[in-house]
């Protein structure tokens, strides 16, 4: 019985790792497609990453980046919200959400997000206020 349980934990852990690797590949694909101007395909790849790994912030983060490039700030903010909900320690999402909020005129809220990012990345502080 212990052997069976151990095998189950190993297989679940391996499956989780495989999902994480697949989500990273889809994240990279989404960004590459976006850089080529293939927005629809990029958002589809990001959506696949989002569905594939329910704990990874990469899919929603990719969606947010793509939506920002299309100047859809409200949708981008929602995508970054999901990335942060999935992993509150993924501070890059706070920085990008801060950018989207700034571009939407939500100045106070953007500063709050930038502060979270800068608390974890103090070396960026001098040049952050671009």
VODOMAR-905923 format. One record per residue (C-alpha): x, y, z. Coordinates in steps of 0.25 Angstrom, whole numbers, plus 5000, padded with zeros to 4 digits. Last residue first. Layout:
residues N
<r u="X" v="Y" w="Z"/>
...
This chain:
residues 130
<r u="5041" v="5225" w="4935"/>
<r u="5039" v="5224" w="4950"/>
<r u="5047" v="5210" w="4951"/>
<r u="5060" v="5216" w="4948"/>
<r u="5065" v="5218" w="4963"/>
<r u="5056" v="5207" w="4969"/>
<r u="5060" v="5196" w="4960"/>
<r u="5070" v="5191" w="4971"/>
<r u="5059" v="5190" w="4981"/>
<r u="5053" v="5178" w="4974"/>
<r u="5044" v="5172" w="4984"/>
<r u="5039" v="5185" w="4991"/>
<r u="5040" v="5191" w="4977"/>
<r u="5029" v="5181" w="4971"/>
<r u="5020" v="5184" w="4983"/>
<r u="5022" v="5199" w="4982"/>
<r u="5019" v="5199" w="4967"/>
<r u="5006" v="5192" w="4970"/>
<r u="5002" v="5203" w="4981"/>
<r u="5007" v="5214" w="4971"/>
<r u="4998" v="5208" w="4960"/>
<r u="4986" v="5209" w="4970"/>
<r u="4988" v="5224" w="4973"/>
<r u="4990" v="5227" w="4958"/>
<r u="4978" v="5220" w="4952"/>
<r u="4978" v="5228" w="4939"/>
<r u="4976" v="5216" w="4930"/>
<r u="4991" v="5217" w="4926"/>
<r u="4995" v="5217" w="4940"/>
<r u="4986" v="5205" w="4943"/>
<r u="4993" v="5197" w="4932"/>
<r u="5007" v="5200" w="4936"/>
<r u="5003" v="5196" w="4951"/>
<r u="4998" v="5183" w="4945"/>
<r u="5011" v="5181" w="4938"/>
<r u="5019" v="5184" w="4951"/>
<r u="5009" v="5175" w="4960"/>
<r u="5010" v="5164" w="4950"/>
<r u="5025" v="5164" w="4951"/>
<r u="5023" v="5162" w="4966"/>
<r u="5020" v="5147" w="4965"/>
<r u="5019" v="5145" w="4980"/>
<r u="5004" v="5146" w="4980"/>
<r u="5003" v="5134" w="4971"/>
<r u="4989" v="5130" w="4965"/>
<r u="4983" v="5142" w="4970"/>
<r u="4994" v="5151" w="4964"/>
<r u="4992" v="5144" w="4951"/>
<r u="4977" v="5146" w="4951"/>
<r u="4979" v="5161" w="4955"/>
<r u="4989" v="5162" w="4943"/>
<r u="4978" v="5157" w="4934"/>
<r u="4968" v="5167" w="4940"/>
<r u="4978" v="5178" w="4938"/>
<r u="4980" v="5174" w="4924"/>
<r u="4965" v="5174" w="4921"/>
<r u="4964" v="5188" w="4926"/>
<r u="4977" v="5193" w="4919"/>
<r u="4973" v="5188" w="4905"/>
<r u="4984" v="5196" w="4898"/>
<r u="4987" v="5185" w="4888"/>
<r u="5001" v="5183" w="4894"/>
<r u="4994" v="5183" w="4908"/>
<r u="4985" v="5172" w="4904"/>
<r u="4998" v="5164" w="4900"/>
<r u="5004" v="5166" w="4913"/>
<r u="4992" v="5163" w="4921"/>
<r u="4990" v="5150" w="4913"/>
<r u="5004" v="5146" w="4916"/>
<r u="5002" v="5149" w="4931"/>
<r u="4989" v="5140" w="4931"/>
<r u="4996" v="5129" w="4925"/>
<r u="5009" v="5130" w="4933"/>
<r u="5002" v="5131" w="4947"/>
<r u="5003" v="5116" w="4949"/>
<r u="4993" v="5109" w="4959"/>
<r u="4983" v="5105" w="4949"/>
<r u="4993" v="5099" w="4939"/>
<r u="4987" v="5095" w="4926"/>
<r u="4975" v="5105" w="4926"/>
<r u="4984" v="5117" w="4927"/>
<r u="4994" v="5112" w="4917"/>
<r u="4983" v="5109" w="4907"/>
<r u="4978" v="5123" w="4909"/>
<r u="4992" v="5129" w="4906"/>
<r u="4993" v="5121" w="4893"/>
<r u="4979" v="5126" w="4889"/>
<r u="4984" v="5140" w="4892"/>
<r u="4996" v="5139" w="4884"/>
<r u="4988" v="5133" w="4872"/>
<r u="4979" v="5145" w="4872"/>
<r u="4990" v="5155" w="4874"/>
<r u="4999" v="5150" w="4862"/>
<r u="5007" v="5162" w="4861"/>
<r u="5020" v="5155" w="4861"/>
<r u="5023" v="5159" w="4875"/>
<r u="5010" v="5154" w="4880"/>
<r u="5013" v="5141" w="4874"/>
<r u="5026" v="5140" w="4881"/>
<r u="5020" v="5144" w="4894"/>
<r u="5009" v="5133" w="4893"/>
<r u="5019" v="5123" w="4889"/>
<r u="5028" v="5126" w="4901"/>
<r u="5015" v="5125" w="4910"/>
<r u="5012" v="5112" w="4903"/>
<r u="5025" v="5106" w="4906"/>
<r u="5025" v="5111" w="4921"/>
<r u="5011" v="5105" w="4922"/>
<r u="5016" v="5092" w="4916"/>
<r u="5028" v="5092" w="4926"/>
<r u="5018" v="5094" w="4938"/>
<r u="5009" v="5084" w="4933"/>
<r u="5020" v="5074" w="4932"/>
<r u="5024" v="5077" w="4946"/>
<r u="5010" v="5075" w="4951"/>
<r u="5010" v="5062" w="4944"/>
<r u="5023" v="5058" w="4950"/>
<r u="5017" v="5062" w="4964"/>
<r u="5005" v="5054" w="4962"/>
<r u="5013" v="5042" w="4957"/>
<r u="5022" v="5042" w="4969"/>
<r u="5011" v="5044" w="4979"/>
<r u="5003" v="5032" w="4972"/>
<r u="5016" v="5023" w="4973"/>
<r u="5018" v="5027" w="4988"/>
<r u="5003" v="5023" w="4990"/>
<r u="5005" v="5010" w="4983"/>
<r u="5018" v="5007" w="4990"/>
<r u="5011" v="5010" w="5003"/>
<r u="5000" v="5000" w="5000"/>
